[in-house]
Amino acid sequence: MSKNITVILFVATFFVFGQGLEIVNNLNPTIHLGFEISELLQNNFRDLGPKNFTFFFGQEFWCKKLQNFGYRVLVINVDLSAEHLSNNNFIKGDKSGLTGSLTAGRIFFDWYPARKKVMFIQFNPIFSAGLGYNRNIIQNNAVYDLNGITLDAGFRLQSLFFEKVFIEFTVIDGFLYLWKNRSAKGIVDNAIIDYPEQGMIFLWINFGVKINY
Protein backbone atom coordinates (compact mmCIF):
# COMPACT_ATOMS: atom_id res chain seq x y z
CA MET A 1 0.00 0.00 0.00
CA SER A 2 2.78 2.41 0.95
CA LYS A 3 4.50 2.00 -2.44
CA ASN A 4 1.24 2.63 -4.30
CA ILE A 5 0.57 5.82 -2.33
CA THR A 6 4.10 7.06 -2.97
CA VAL A 7 3.74 6.51 -6.74
CA ILE A 8 0.36 8.29 -6.78
CA LEU A 9 1.78 11.28 -4.89
CA PHE A 10 4.79 11.44 -7.22
CA VAL A 11 2.67 11.40 -10.40
CA ALA A 12 0.23 13.93 -8.95
CA THR A 13 3.09 16.33 -8.34
CA PHE A 14 3.89 16.59 -12.04
CA PHE A 15 0.26 17.16 -12.97
CA VAL A 16 -0.21 19.84 -10.31
CA PHE A 17 3.08 21.71 -10.68
CA GLY A 18 4.22 20.90 -14.20
CA GLN A 19 1.38 22.35 -16.26
CA GLY A 20 0.69 25.85 -17.54
CA LEU A 21 3.85 27.57 -16.31
CA GLU A 22 5.27 30.36 -18.42
CA ILE A 23 9.00 29.78 -19.02
CA VAL A 24 11.21 32.83 -18.61
CA ASN A 25 14.28 32.90 -20.85
CA ASN A 26 16.62 34.40 -18.29
CA LEU A 27 15.79 31.79 -15.63
CA ASN A 28 17.14 28.26 -15.97
CA PRO A 29 15.10 25.23 -14.95
CA THR A 30 16.68 23.69 -11.85
CA ILE A 31 16.21 20.27 -10.26
CA HIS A 32 17.44 18.85 -6.96
CA LEU A 33 18.46 15.20 -6.50
CA GLY A 34 19.74 13.60 -3.32
CA PHE A 35 19.15 11.48 -0.26
CA GLU A 36 18.37 11.80 3.43
CA ILE A 37 21.34 10.86 5.63
CA SER A 38 20.21 10.51 9.24
CA GLU A 39 17.80 7.59 8.73
CA LEU A 40 20.49 5.66 6.84
CA LEU A 41 23.12 6.62 9.41
CA GLN A 42 21.17 5.13 12.32
CA ASN A 43 21.65 1.74 10.62
CA ASN A 44 25.28 2.55 9.67
CA PHE A 45 24.34 2.47 5.94
CA ARG A 46 23.97 -1.33 6.11
CA ASP A 47 22.01 -3.37 3.56
CA LEU A 48 21.34 -0.50 1.15
CA GLY A 49 18.81 -1.45 -1.51
CA PRO A 50 15.08 -1.63 -2.21
CA LYS A 51 14.25 -2.19 1.47
CA ASN A 52 16.71 0.36 2.86
CA PHE A 53 16.97 3.63 0.95
CA THR A 54 16.14 7.34 0.94
CA PHE A 55 15.64 9.58 -2.07
CA PHE A 56 14.34 13.02 -2.93
CA PHE A 57 13.61 14.88 -6.14
CA GLY A 58 12.69 18.54 -6.35
CA GLN A 59 12.52 21.55 -8.60
CA GLU A 60 12.70 25.32 -8.35
CA PHE A 61 10.10 26.92 -10.58
CA TRP A 62 11.44 29.00 -13.45
CA CYS A 63 8.26 30.85 -14.37
CA LYS A 64 8.35 34.58 -13.66
CA LYS A 65 5.66 34.75 -10.97
CA LEU A 66 6.80 31.62 -9.09
CA GLN A 67 10.58 31.93 -9.19
CA ASN A 68 10.80 31.94 -5.36
CA PHE A 69 8.83 28.70 -5.11
CA GLY A 70 9.35 25.04 -5.88
CA TYR A 71 8.39 21.53 -4.84
CA ARG A 72 10.08 18.52 -3.28
CA VAL A 73 9.18 14.81 -3.31
CA LEU A 74 10.81 12.72 -0.55
CA VAL A 75 10.71 8.93 -0.11
CA ILE A 76 12.20 7.12 2.90
CA ASN A 77 12.07 3.35 3.38
CA VAL A 78 14.52 2.12 6.01
CA ASP A 79 15.05 -0.63 8.55
CA LEU A 80 15.17 0.51 12.16
CA SER A 81 18.13 -1.07 13.93
CA ALA A 82 17.95 -2.52 17.42
CA GLU A 83 20.43 0.18 18.49
CA HIS A 84 18.16 2.91 17.15
CA LEU A 85 15.05 1.50 18.82
CA SER A 86 16.87 1.08 22.14
CA ASN A 87 17.48 4.85 22.16
CA ASN A 88 13.91 5.77 21.22
CA ASN A 89 12.46 7.85 24.07
CA PHE A 90 8.90 7.07 22.99
CA ILE A 91 9.44 3.36 23.73
CA LYS A 92 9.50 2.30 27.38
CA GLY A 93 10.20 -0.98 29.11
CA ASP A 94 12.13 -3.95 27.74
CA LYS A 95 13.37 -2.99 24.25
CA SER A 96 15.59 -6.04 23.71
CA GLY A 97 14.85 -7.96 20.52
CA LEU A 98 12.86 -5.17 18.88
CA THR A 99 13.21 -4.60 15.14
CA GLY A 100 11.27 -2.37 12.80
CA SER A 101 11.00 -0.23 9.71
CA LEU A 102 9.99 3.29 8.74
CA THR A 103 8.36 4.33 5.47
CA ALA A 104 7.66 7.99 4.76
CA GLY A 105 6.57 9.81 1.62
CA ARG A 106 6.22 13.57 1.26
CA ILE A 107 5.13 16.09 -1.37
CA PHE A 108 6.10 19.61 -0.35
CA PHE A 109 5.36 23.00 -1.87
CA ASP A 110 8.48 25.09 -1.10
CA TRP A 111 8.99 28.81 -0.53
CA TYR A 112 12.44 30.41 -0.82
CA PRO A 113 11.96 33.77 0.99
CA ALA A 114 15.61 34.91 0.72
CA ARG A 115 18.96 33.86 -0.70
CA LYS A 116 22.27 35.01 0.79
CA LYS A 117 25.59 34.32 -0.90
CA VAL A 118 28.91 34.51 0.97
CA MET A 119 31.87 33.75 -1.30
CA PHE A 120 31.20 30.28 -2.75
CA ILE A 121 28.38 29.36 -0.33
CA GLN A 122 24.74 30.35 -0.81
CA PHE A 123 22.37 30.05 2.15
CA ASN A 124 18.73 29.32 1.32
CA PRO A 125 16.13 29.09 4.10
CA ILE A 126 13.18 27.10 2.79
CA PHE A 127 9.67 26.84 4.25
CA SER A 128 7.45 23.97 3.16
CA ALA A 129 3.89 22.70 3.38
CA GLY A 130 2.43 19.52 1.97
CA LEU A 131 0.95 16.07 2.36
CA GLY A 132 2.57 12.82 3.37
CA TYR A 133 2.30 9.17 4.29
CA ASN A 134 3.92 7.39 7.26
CA ARG A 135 4.22 3.73 8.15
CA ASN A 136 6.02 2.67 11.32
CA ILE A 137 6.47 -1.03 12.15
CA ILE A 138 7.94 -2.25 15.45
CA GLN A 139 7.98 -5.95 16.15
CA ASN A 140 9.28 -8.86 18.15
CA ASN A 141 6.85 -11.66 18.97
CA ALA A 142 4.01 -9.16 18.47
CA VAL A 143 3.72 -6.53 15.72
CA TYR A 144 2.92 -2.81 16.03
CA ASP A 145 1.95 -1.40 12.60
CA LEU A 146 0.94 2.27 12.45
CA ASN A 147 0.29 3.99 9.13
CA GLY A 148 -1.50 7.18 8.19
CA ILE A 149 -1.93 10.18 5.93
CA THR A 150 -0.35 13.38 7.24
CA LEU A 151 -0.52 17.16 6.86
CA ASP A 152 3.06 18.45 6.96
CA ALA A 153 4.87 21.73 7.56
CA GLY A 154 8.62 22.01 7.39
CA PHE A 155 11.77 24.09 7.35
CA ARG A 156 15.12 23.43 5.72
CA LEU A 157 18.31 25.47 5.83
CA GLN A 158 20.11 24.74 2.58
CA SER A 159 23.83 25.49 2.23
CA LEU A 160 24.73 25.41 -1.46
CA PHE A 161 28.41 25.09 -2.38
CA PHE A 162 29.68 26.38 -5.76
CA GLU A 163 26.03 26.40 -6.96
CA LYS A 164 26.18 22.60 -7.36
CA VAL A 165 26.31 20.58 -4.12
CA PHE A 166 24.21 21.24 -1.04
CA ILE A 167 23.52 20.01 2.45
CA GLU A 168 20.27 20.78 4.26
CA PHE A 169 20.61 20.96 8.03
CA THR A 170 18.53 21.43 10.04
CA VAL A 171 15.54 19.79 8.31
CA ILE A 172 12.34 19.94 10.37
CA ASP A 173 9.26 17.97 9.33
CA GLY A 174 6.30 18.49 11.63
CA PHE A 175 3.15 16.56 10.82
CA LEU A 176 -0.41 16.06 11.99
CA TYR A 177 -2.37 12.91 11.22
CA LEU A 178 -5.30 13.46 8.88
CA TRP A 179 -6.04 9.74 9.15
CA LYS A 180 -4.37 6.77 10.82
CA ASN A 181 -5.24 3.09 10.97
CA ARG A 182 -4.91 2.69 14.75
CA SER A 183 -3.91 4.38 17.98
CA ALA A 184 -0.34 5.64 18.00
CA LYS A 185 0.12 3.96 21.38
CA GLY A 186 0.64 0.24 21.72
CA ILE A 187 2.47 -2.70 23.31
CA VAL A 188 4.98 -5.08 21.77
CA ASP A 189 5.76 -7.86 24.25
CA ASN A 190 7.21 -6.01 27.28
CA ALA A 191 7.81 -2.73 25.43
CA ILE A 192 5.30 0.13 25.72
CA ILE A 193 5.04 2.43 22.67
CA ASP A 194 3.95 5.95 23.61
CA TYR A 195 3.96 8.04 20.41
CA PRO A 196 1.74 11.19 20.44
CA GLU A 197 -1.70 10.62 18.94
CA GLN A 198 -1.94 13.88 16.99
CA GLY A 199 1.44 13.91 15.20
CA MET A 200 5.18 14.24 15.59
CA ILE A 201 8.32 15.99 14.38
CA PHE A 202 11.09 14.38 12.33
CA LEU A 203 14.58 15.90 12.23
CA TRP A 204 16.47 14.97 9.06
CA ILE A 205 19.66 15.82 7.17
CA ASN A 206 19.60 16.02 3.36
CA PHE A 207 22.51 15.84 0.93
CA GLY A 208 22.11 16.51 -2.78
CA VAL A 209 23.12 18.14 -6.01
CA LYS A 210 21.57 21.00 -7.94
CA ILE A 211 21.33 20.58 -11.71
CA ASN A 212 20.65 23.47 -14.06
CA TYR A 213 19.54 22.73 -17.59
N, C-alpha and C positions, 0 to 999 in steps of 0.2 A: 504493500500500500504506500509506504513512504517513498519508494522510487517513482511510483506513478504520480504522486502529488508533486514531487520535485520536477518531473518532466513537464507536467501541466503548467506549473508556475514559470518554468523557463521559457516555454513556447509563448505563454501569455505576455511575457515581458516584451518580446519582439513585436507583437501585435499592438500593444498599448503604446510603446515608446518609439517604435521604429517607423511609424506611418505619418505622413503629412508634414514632415519637418522641412523647413526651407533651409537649404545648404548655403552657407556664406563662404565666399571664395577665400577670404583672408583668415578663416578658421579651419584648422585641420581636424578631421575626425580622429578621435583618440580612444583607444581601448585599454583596459587594465586586465592583466592575467596574473594569477598567483595562487598562493595557498596560505591557510591558517596554520601557525606554528605551534601554539601552546597545547592544543588537543593532541597533536602528534608527539610533542615533547613529553607529555605525561606518560606515554608508553615507550619512550626512548626511540621513536621512529622504527619500532619493530614491525615486521610483517606488513609492510606497505603493499597495497594492492586494492582490489575491488571492495574488500571489507574493512579497509583501514586507510582512508584518504581524506584530504580536504582540498577544496578547489573553489576559486571565485573568478567570475568574469564580470566586467563592468565597462561602462562607456561614459565619457563626458559629451554632452550634447554640443553640436557644432552649429545649430541654428541660432540666428541672431538674438532672439528673445529668450532663449533658454541656455545661453552659454555658461551660466553659473550653476547649472544643474546637470544631473546625470542619473545613472541607475547602477545597481550592483546586484548580482545574483551570487549567492554563497551556498555551497553544499558541504556538509560535514558528515562523515560516516566513520566512526572510530570505535575501536575496542577500548574499554575502560579497564586499566590494569588493576590488579589487587592492591598495588602500592597507592595508586590514585584514590581508590575507594576507601582505603584505610585512613586517608587524610581528609575525607569528606565530612565537614562539620554538620551536614544535614542527616548523617547516618549515625545512630547511636547503638550502643551495645556491642555484641560480638560480631566483628566485621571479617573474621577469618574465613577464607574460602569463597568470598564474594567475587563474582566477575560481572561484567556488564558491557553495554554498548550505548553510544549516543549517536543519534541521527538528527541533523538539523538542516533545514532549508530556509533560505531567506530571499525575498525580493525587496530591495530598498530603492526608494526614490531619494536621491542625494542632493544636498544644497551645499555649494562652495561659497560661503559668504565673503571670504578674503583669501588672498594669496600673498605671501611675503617671501621674497627671495633674499638670501644672504650668501654671497659668493656663489658656490656651486650647489647650494641646498635651497630648495623651495619648501616652505611650510604651508600646508593646506589643511585648516580645520574643516571638517565635513560633518554636517548634521544629516540624519537619515530618518525616514519613516517608511514602514512597509508591513508586509504580511509574512508569516512564516509557518513552519511545521516543525514540531519536536517529537522525538521518540526516545525514551530513556528506559533501558532494560537493566535490571539488577537481579542477579539470580545466584542461587546455590542449590539447595534441594527444592526450594520454592522459587517462583518467578514473579517479579514485580515488573509490569509492562505499562508505562504511562505514555500516551501519545495525545497530541492535540494541535489545534490550529491557533496561531498566536497573532496578536497585534503588537508590532515592534517599533521602538524608537531607539536611535543610536547616535553615537558620536565616535568619530575617528580623527586622530591627529596624524596626518600623512606627512612624512619627511621624504621629499623627492630629491634624489642625488643625480646631478648631471642630466636632469630631465628624462631619465630613463628608468632607474631602479628606485623603488621606494619601500619603506617600512612604515606600517601603521601601528602606533603604540601611543597612547592607550586606545583600545577598541572597546567600547561599551555597548552592549546589546541588552536593553531592558525590554521585557515582554510581559504582556497580559494574556491569559488564556481567553480566547473567544469560545472555544469548545475543547473539552478533554474527555477521554473515554472512561475515566475513573477518578477517584480521589488521589491527590498528590501524595497523601500519606499512606504508609503501608508497612507490612512486616515481611521480612524474608528470614526464615528460621529464627535466630536469636538477635537479628539486627532490626532496629526500628528506623524506618525512613520517614523523615519529618520535613519534606519540602513544602514551601508555602503554597497554599491553594490557588491564589490569584495569579501568580507569575513569579519571575525571577530575573536576575541579571547575570549575563555571561560577560567575562572579561577575556578578550582574545588578542592575539598579535598576528598581523598580516604581513606577508612579504610578497612583493610582486614586481612586475615590469610594466612600464607604460609604453605603448606602441602608437606612434603617429603614422597615419597613412593618407 
